[in-house]
Structure formats: C-alpha cells, structure tokens
Amino acid sequence: MTRVRVAASPRPYEVLIQGGLLACSGEQLREWLGGDTPSLFVVTVPAVRRRWGEKLARSLSGRGFRAQWLEMPDGEPHKTLATVARLAERLARLHADRDAVIVAFGGGVVGDVAGLVASLYMRGVNVVQVPTTVLGQVDASIGGKTAVNLPAGKNLVGTFHQPLAVLVDPEVLSSLSERQFRAGLYESLKCGVIGRPELFHRLERADWRALRRDPVMLEWVIAESIKLKAEVVSADERETGLRRVLNFGHTIGHALEAESRYRRFLHGEAIAWGMIAATEIAKEMGVCADATRRRIGDAVLRAGALPRVVARGKDILGRLATDKKTREGLVHFVLPRELGKVEIVNHVPPSLVLAAVDGLRKLGTRE
C-alpha cells in the first residue's frame, strides 16, 4: 500500500493507494475513527452504486458502521447549488447530526458536491473521499477544494474543506469507459508537465488503452500524480501562490466547458485542449521552445480523439473575465517553460488567446 501525506491545516490526512482497497474501506475507517461509530452517509450516483456499492456496503457493515445512501444525478450539468440543497435536505430528514461522516463515493463531480455539502451542513462535518474515476483519484479528491458551477462559469461557488482521508482503489477504474479513463489521464499528464517530468515521459510513450490492464504501471501513475498534488497543496493549501500551477490547462479549459454548458467535453478533455492552447501561447510569448510545444501537443493528441472545439475565440475570451483565476481584471495563465517547470503570467495579449482558440478549432478530431 502506498501512503501519501497531505500536510493540510488544521489536520493532516493520508491518501491510501492500493488495488482492492475498497473491500477494506471499513477497516481503514475503523482505524481512523477508533471506537467512535458515527452515522455514515454515502453520496454517490446510480451507476457507481450498482457496480461497486455492495462491496463498499459489506466492508462498512463488517466493521460495525451503519451507512445510509444518498444518490444524486451524475455529470457536470448537475454540479449545482440545487443539488447541494437537495442533498442537505435529505441529510436533515435522515437526522444527520454534527458527528455524521459523509462518504463521497464517485467521480470528481460527486467529490466536489459531497465535499461542499460536508463543508456547509451543520457548519461542517467530516468527509471521506472514495474516488471511482481516474480524474477523482489523481486530482479532484485531494486538496480540499469543493465547488459547484454557475451558468457564468465553472467552480465559482465553493469552499476549502479538507477530507478526513482519501481511499484510492485503482481496481474500480475497470468499469470506466475508454473515454472516461483517458479523460482522467490528461490530469496526470498535466502533473508531468508542471513538476513530474518522468511521469510525462512515461505517459507520452505509453499506450493509454493498455494502461488500464497494467495494474503496476497504473498504480504508479496514480501515485506519482497524487504525490505531486500533495506536495503543492501542502505548501499552499488555499491557492495564494504555488498551488496555482495546478491550473495549467484550466484557464481556457474551464471556459470551453462553460461555453458548451458542460455538455460537450468531459473535464479532462477540456483540460487537454487547454494545455495545448496554453503551450501555444507560451511558445508565442517566448516562454517555451518550439520543441517543448510540440512534445506537449503531440502527447495530448496521440492519446486519443477529442471532441472538436467549436467555440469562437471571442466567446472564450469573454468567459475568462469571470474565471476565478482572474485578479483585478487580469487573467492568469500557467505557461510551461520546459517539461517539469511552469510559470504564471498575467499579461497574455487577447490576440494570442484568440489565435490559440482558433488553432484548437483547426486541430479538432471528431464530433
């Protein structure tokens, strides 16, 4: 088992990574909670509950936990304040008190929504993250960011609420579609660009379709991604400085998601396009060499087909004004200098953003 410590305040926590860990989740919770047996409330989506719910339920009941299940619709369109309100109302009707523990059992959307509910209900209850997608395992479940979307933009309403612990079982990824699996790995590729060059090197050479059948390599990719994020979050929990490097690809990526009303792209796919756009901008601004631009772009595109970009540059530019990374009217971009090193700039000319989005439109590979 790989254990990664996240040095968050006021309470550090662990991310545990091991194949088959879901079946041991009750044992791990008992280890953390000791003799306490609070009510557990598992927030999930129907597909995850059908495929993996029985295994989690058996493990929890085997260690004396009584769990109640709350289902929510899946997907970014349901990552809203209305969903948060419905879940909170359900908790109240089930008599959840301040000692309750919420278990976020699903992908990144479930983790964000359940984490936000946990931060707000009774002014804050504990949450344990049990992510079931690549994106959730390598990124969304770690760091305490919780949020929902608004029509104006992505993740504009949220809190920082660190989990009690994170349990990562790579075996649950076997139920993902190829598209979902690949979309999550773009976040690992991002980790390689911003601070783990060996991770980038191995992913750019790997057959991503075969990776899910290689448990040793897959667990290594997940663990390296988590270690990178844990290091950044531990150094900058509330994104006042270093943590902003995690937004590589997210500035234009989030705008693409919002412009398509969260229906055209999976999150990782939008970030993939965003990484290409940011790298093009970096090259045009003289931040990175053309060879670096080519390697990052090639690594993204050889991984598989992406939904075409149909948004117009001027519409994406307009979306950036409400991006949460914008400060005093200045849009902040994370740009690669070389593999493993990035820098944050706030003086990107609008013409370069327009050109970058136009370039994405020309690169699209499928509808």
VEXKOL-43935 format. One line per 2 residues: number of its first residue (from 0); their letters; for each residue x, y, z of C-alpha. Coordinates in pm, 1 decimal. Layout:
! VEXKOL-43935
NUM	a	X/Y/Z | ...;
//
This chain:
! VEXKOL-43935
0	mt	0.0/0.0/0.0 | 121.1/349.7/-85.6;
2	rv	52.7/619.4/171.5 | 79.2/986.9/76.4;
4	rv	55.1/1250.3/348.3 | -115.4/1582.0/281.3;
6	aa	7.6/1838.6/533.9 | -308.7/2047.5/545.2;
8	sp	-419.6/2253.4/843.3 | -553.9/2210.7/1098.6;
10	rp	-536.4/1833.5/1044.7 | -302.4/1648.5/807.2;
12	ye	-450.8/1342.4/639.6 | -347.7/1044.1/432.7;
14	vl	-421.5/926.0/82.3 | -408.3/546.6/67.3;
16	iq	-349.6/381.4/-270.9 | -386.3/7.3/-329.1;
18	gg	-570.3/-229.4/-558.0 | -858.9/-393.4/-371.2;
20	ll	-873.5/-117.3/-108.8 | -1249.6/-71.6/-148.8;
22	ac	-1309.8/-407.4/17.6 | -1100.3/-288.2/314.6;
24	sg	-1259.5/56.3/346.8 | -1446.2/-30.8/666.6;
26	eq	-1124.2/-146.1/828.3 | -949.6/177.4/733.1;
28	lr	-1234.8/391.0/865.0 | -1229.8/198.0/1190.6;
30	ew	-856.9/267.1/1217.2 | -913.9/643.2/1177.5;
32	lg	-1227.8/673.3/1388.5 | -1126.4/433.4/1664.4;
34	gd	-1417.6/330.5/1882.9 | -1645.3/603.7/1750.7;
36	tp	-1925.6/479.1/1529.0 | -2086.4/785.4/1371.3;
38	sl	-2362.1/760.5/1116.3 | -2219.6/735.6/764.3;
40	fv	-2394.2/893.1/467.2 | -2267.6/770.8/130.8;
42	vt	-2321.9/1021.3/-152.4 | -2297.5/856.0/-492.2;
44	vp	-2455.6/821.4/-836.2 | -2671.8/528.7/-952.0;
46	av	-2413.6/372.3/-1186.0 | -2141.7/363.3/-917.8;
48	rr	-2380.5/223.2/-659.5 | -2493.7/-54.0/-894.7;
50	rw	-2137.8/-156.6/-981.3 | -1947.3/-106.1/-656.2;
52	ge	-2199.8/-23.0/-384.0 | -2238.4/-375.2/-246.6;
54	kl	-1864.8/-415.5/-196.9 | -1842.2/-86.1/-5.1;
56	ar	-2156.3/-162.1/197.9 | -2025.2/-504.8/303.1;
58	sl	-1695.3/-359.4/413.8 | -1859.0/-84.7/618.7;
60	sg	-2117.0/-308.5/786.5 | -1848.5/-566.3/859.2;
62	rg	-1678.1/-309.8/1081.0 | -1996.5/-204.5/1257.5;
64	fr	-2081.6/104.5/1053.8 | -2440.2/186.5/963.7;
66	aq	-2443.9/359.2/627.4 | -2730.9/536.6/456.9;
68	wl	-2714.1/608.3/85.1 | -2794.2/933.2/-93.9;
70	em	-2797.9/931.7/-473.2 | -2751.6/1233.0/-699.3;
72	pd	-2757.7/1264.9/-1080.7 | -2420.8/1229.2/-1248.7;
74	ge	-2239.8/1479.6/-1468.9 | -2129.9/1842.6/-1473.8;
76	ph	-2483.0/1975.2/-1553.6 | -2586.3/1854.6/-1205.6;
78	kt	-2292.6/2014.1/-1025.8 | -2513.6/2294.5/-895.9;
80	la	-2636.4/2464.3/-580.5 | -2973.0/2296.6/-635.8;
82	tv	-2809.3/1954.0/-599.5 | -2631.7/2070.1/-282.9;
84	ar	-2962.0/2189.9/-136.6 | -3138.6/1862.1/-216.0;
86	la	-2863.4/1655.1/-54.5 | -2857.4/1876.0/256.3;
88	er	-3234.0/1842.9/288.8 | -3202.1/1464.9/264.8;
90	la	-2939.0/1466.3/538.9 | -3168.1/1666.8/765.1;
92	rl	-3459.3/1428.6/704.2 | -3233.3/1134.7/785.3;
94	ha	-3142.7/1307.8/1113.7 | -2774.2/1351.9/1032.9;
96	dr	-2607.6/1541.1/1317.5 | -2275.8/1720.3/1363.1;
98	da	-2095.4/1389.2/1420.8 | -2203.2/1248.2/1086.2;
100	vi	-1943.6/1143.7/829.1 | -2014.6/1186.8/458.5;
102	va	-1851.8/937.7/221.8 | -1807.5/1082.4/-129.1;
104	fg	-1824.0/771.7/-347.4 | -1790.9/858.7/-714.9;
106	gg	-1605.1/1073.5/-962.9 | -1493.9/1432.7/-948.3;
108	vv	-1847.1/1574.3/-960.3 | -1957.1/1362.0/-664.3;
110	gd	-1641.3/1452.0/-473.6 | -1689.1/1825.0/-530.9;
112	va	-2059.8/1826.8/-449.2 | -2040.4/1594.8/-147.1;
114	gl	-1738.9/1786.7/-18.4 | -1928.8/2114.9/-45.6;
116	va	-2228.9/1965.0/133.6 | -1997.4/1841.2/409.1;
118	sl	-1843.5/2186.1/448.4 | -2183.9/2351.7/482.8;
120	ym	-2409.2/2105.3/663.6 | -2425.5/2183.8/1036.8;
122	rg	-2142.2/2430.9/959.6 | -1912.0/2144.5/872.6;
124	vn	-1896.6/1766.3/910.2 | -1626.7/1518.3/816.5;
126	vv	-1597.5/1379.4/465.8 | -1404.4/1077.6/338.1;
128	qv	-1327.1/1072.7/-32.2 | -1352.7/738.0/-213.1;
130	pt	-1298.8/835.7/-579.4 | -1403.9/596.4/-855.6;
132	tv	-1264.1/771.0/-1166.8 | -911.5/849.6/-1278.8;
134	lg	-984.6/1221.4/-1251.2 | -1117.7/1179.2/-899.5;
136	qv	-824.3/965.8/-790.2 | -538.3/1173.6/-930.0;
138	da	-682.5/1519.8/-874.3 | -1032.5/1607.8/-753.8;
140	si	-1035.7/1413.4/-425.5 | -713.2/1568.6/-292.7;
142	gg	-661.2/1918.6/-164.6 | -993.0/2010.4/-7.9;
144	kt	-1136.4/2216.3/-294.4 | -1513.1/2184.4/-315.0;
146	av	-1732.1/2373.8/-559.4 | -2030.1/2385.0/-790.5;
148	nl	-2079.1/2560.5/-1121.8 | -2281.2/2863.7/-1221.2;
150	pa	-2402.3/2949.7/-1571.6 | -2137.4/3223.2/-1565.2;
152	gk	-1851.0/2981.7/-1508.1 | -1705.6/2669.2/-1353.9;
154	nl	-1643.5/2619.3/-980.4 | -1745.9/2975.2/-888.9;
156	vg	-1920.6/2878.1/-562.8 | -1721.1/2664.5/-322.8;
158	tf	-1516.0/2622.8/-8.3 | -1192.1/2469.9/113.7;
160	hq	-1282.6/2165.4/325.3 | -1014.1/1902.4/366.1;
162	pl	-1123.0/1538.2/390.5 | -1064.8/1311.2/684.9;
164	av	-890.9/1072.0/444.8 | -884.1/959.5/80.8;
166	lv	-909.9/594.0/-24.3 | -788.7/518.2/-377.8;
168	dp	-855.6/175.4/-527.1 | -732.9/153.6/-888.1;
170	ev	-936.9/-164.0/-942.4 | -1263.5/33.0/-957.1;
172	ls	-1139.9/202.3/-1274.0 | -1211.2/-118.8/-1463.3;
174	sl	-1576.1/-15.7/-1503.1 | -1495.1/313.0/-1677.5;
176	se	-1543.8/363.3/-2049.0 | -1230.0/415.1/-2254.2;
178	rq	-1324.9/781.0/-2296.5 | -1368.0/839.5/-1922.6;
180	fr	-1045.0/658.3/-1843.9 | -846.7/858.5/-2099.0;
182	ag	-1000.4/1190.4/-1990.1 | -874.3/1144.0/-1635.7;
184	ly	-522.3/1066.9/-1750.3 | -490.4/1414.0/-1902.5;
186	es	-471.6/1540.3/-1543.7 | -178.3/1304.3/-1483.6;
188	lk	-14.5/1435.2/-1799.9 | -64.3/1783.9/-1656.3;
190	cg	115.1/1677.6/-1338.1 | 403.5/1561.7/-1552.3;
192	vi	433.4/1897.1/-1726.2 | 419.3/2107.5/-1410.1;
194	gr	652.7/1908.6/-1188.0 | 697.6/1539.4/-1266.8;
196	pe	888.2/1511.5/-1596.1 | 940.3/1134.7/-1558.8;
198	lf	563.3/1094.2/-1535.1 | 526.2/1292.6/-1856.7;
200	hr	796.4/1090.4/-2032.4 | 630.1/759.2/-1946.1;
202	le	280.8/875.9/-2037.8 | 387.8/1019.8/-2372.5;
204	ra	531.0/680.2/-2467.7 | 255.6/464.3/-2319.7;
206	dw	-45.2/308.7/-2487.7 | -320.1/454.9/-2269.3;
208	ra	-569.7/186.0/-2370.9 | -332.7/-82.9/-2248.2;
210	lr	-251.2/105.5/-1928.2 | -574.3/2.1/-1757.9;
212	rd	-465.6/-361.8/-1797.8 | -127.0/-296.3/-1634.1;
214	pv	-202.8/-262.1/-1260.6 | 158.1/-194.6/-1161.0;
216	ml	207.0/88.8/-1410.0 | -140.2/230.5/-1345.7;
218	ew	-86.7/241.8/-970.7 | 249.2/413.6/-1027.0;
220	vi	89.8/680.3/-1249.4 | -183.3/743.1/-993.7;
222	ae	61.4/755.9/-703.1 | 301.4/994.4/-880.5;
224	si	14.8/1227.2/-969.9 | -111.2/1224.3/-612.1;
226	kl	236.6/1286.9/-471.2 | 276.4/1593.5/-692.2;
228	ka	-59.1/1735.0/-589.3 | 3.0/1657.4/-221.8;
230	ev	334.3/1844.1/-231.7 | 174.2/2150.7/-390.6;
232	vs	-131.6/2151.5/-164.1 | 80.7/2103.6/147.7;
234	ad	287.3/2408.3/52.3 | -9.5/2626.5/-48.1;
236	er	-341.4/2499.2/83.5 | -558.0/2795.0/-26.5;
238	et	-408.4/2879.8/-364.0 | -235.4/3202.8/-273.1;
240	gl	79.7/3118.4/-468.4 | 234.6/2784.9/-567.2;
242	rr	-95.1/2595.1/-589.5 | -191.4/2798.8/-893.8;
244	vl	46.5/2585.9/-1102.0 | -216.4/2309.7/-1080.2;
246	nf	-429.8/2524.0/-1310.7 | -215.7/2451.3/-1615.4;
248	gh	-465.6/2399.9/-1897.5 | -759.8/2505.5/-1681.6;
250	ti	-794.9/2869.4/-1785.4 | -913.6/2804.5/-2139.9;
252	gh	-1027.7/2452.8/-2044.5 | -1282.6/2582.8/-1793.5;
254	al	-1401.9/2841.7/-2044.6 | -1460.4/2568.2/-2303.4;
256	ea	-1666.1/2371.0/-2052.3 | -1878.5/2671.0/-1954.4;
258	es	-1930.0/2782.9/-2314.3 | -2062.9/2435.9/-2402.0;
260	ry	-2283.9/2435.4/-2089.3 | -2084.0/2141.6/-1953.1;
262	rr	-2227.1/1903.1/-2212.7 | -1966.3/1873.7/-2489.9;
264	fl	-1649.2/1782.5/-2303.4 | -1553.7/1563.4/-2013.5;
266	hg	-1348.6/1776.9/-1774.3 | -1018.5/1613.3/-1867.3;
268	ea	-1089.5/1660.5/-2238.1 | -1139.6/2034.5/-2190.3;
270	ia	-817.8/2049.3/-1989.6 | -637.3/1863.8/-2267.8;
272	wg	-737.7/2135.2/-2515.2 | -647.7/2396.9/-2254.9;
274	mi	-297.4/2255.0/-2219.7 | -243.3/2273.3/-2594.2;
276	aa	-370.2/2631.6/-2600.9 | -152.7/2737.4/-2305.0;
278	te	152.5/2579.0/-2466.4 | 85.6/2759.7/-2795.0;
280	ia	60.5/3087.7/-2602.9 | 383.5/3008.1/-2415.9;
282	ke	566.1/2947.4/-2742.7 | 436.9/3272.0/-2897.6;
284	mg	541.0/3468.3/-2586.9 | 888.9/3316.9/-2589.1;
286	vc	831.9/3132.4/-2261.2 | 899.9/2786.9/-2402.9;
288	ad	1084.1/2645.6/-2700.7 | 901.9/2509.2/-3002.5;
290	at	1029.4/2160.1/-2922.6 | 852.2/2172.9/-2586.4;
292	rr	534.4/2294.4/-2755.7 | 544.0/2005.4/-2999.9;
294	ri	605.7/1741.2/-2733.3 | 317.1/1854.6/-2513.5;
296	gd	78.5/1891.0/-2807.0 | 178.4/1556.5/-2955.0;
298	av	139.6/1379.0/-2619.7 | -214.6/1511.2/-2582.6;
300	lr	-326.1/1433.9/-2935.7 | -171.8/1086.4/-2965.7;
302	ag	-362.0/971.0/-2654.8 | -688.5/957.2/-2849.3;
304	al	-961.0/1154.6/-3019.0 | -1107.8/1462.2/-2850.7;
306	pr	-1442.5/1631.8/-2914.0 | -1397.6/1914.6/-3161.5;
308	vv	-1369.9/2270.7/-3037.1 | -1649.1/2473.8/-3194.9;
310	ar	-1649.0/2775.5/-2960.4 | -1541.0/3106.7/-3106.0;
312	gk	-1232.9/3278.8/-2970.6 | -1419.2/3595.2/-2873.7;
314	di	-1667.9/3394.1/-2667.8 | -1389.6/3214.9/-2483.0;
316	lg	-1217.6/3547.2/-2422.4 | -1539.7/3680.1/-2272.0;
318	rl	-1564.1/3380.0/-2041.6 | -1218.0/3448.3/-1899.3;
320	at	-1345.0/3767.1/-1731.8 | -1542.4/3555.8/-1482.1;
322	dk	-1276.6/3289.1/-1434.1 | -1190.2/3251.4/-1066.8;
324	kt	-820.6/3279.4/-1154.4 | -872.9/3634.5/-1281.9;
326	re	-740.2/3902.9/-1043.3 | -818.8/4273.2/-1078.5;
328	gl	-922.2/4218.3/-1437.6 | -602.5/4031.3/-1526.8;
330	vh	-633.1/3674.3/-1648.9 | -366.7/3444.9/-1503.9;
332	fv	-225.7/3174.1/-1729.0 | 2.0/2888.4/-1626.2;
334	lp	254.4/2850.6/-1907.9 | 517.5/2576.9/-1948.1;
336	re	881.8/2680.1/-1961.7 | 1012.1/2327.3/-2006.3;
338	lg	893.3/1984.6/-1901.9 | 863.5/1992.9/-1523.1;
340	kv	864.6/2372.2/-1492.9 | 590.5/2630.6/-1544.6;
342	ei	537.9/2996.2/-1468.2 | 231.8/3210.9/-1402.1;
344	vn	179.8/3516.8/-1621.0 | -94.1/3778.2/-1627.4;
346	hv	-4.5/3976.9/-1937.6 | -117.4/3747.6/-2219.5;
348	pp	-238.7/3964.3/-2509.7 | -601.9/3893.4/-2608.2;
350	sl	-484.4/3838.4/-2965.3 | -286.5/3533.9/-2853.9;
352	vl	-590.3/3387.8/-2678.1 | -797.9/3435.4/-2992.4;
354	aa	-526.2/3274.6/-3204.8 | -489.5/2982.4/-2963.5;
356	vd	-862.6/2905.1/-2967.7 | -867.7/2933.1/-3346.2;
358	gl	-582.1/2684.1/-3352.7 | -784.3/2441.3/-3140.1;
360	rk	-1075.9/2464.3/-3382.0 | -844.4/2355.9/-3662.9;
362	lg	-697.0/2067.4/-3461.9 | -1027.1/1902.0/-3366.6;
364	tr	-1050.6/1534.0/-3449.7 | -1412.0/1422.5/-3405.3;
366	e	-1765.4/1531.9/-3329.8;
//
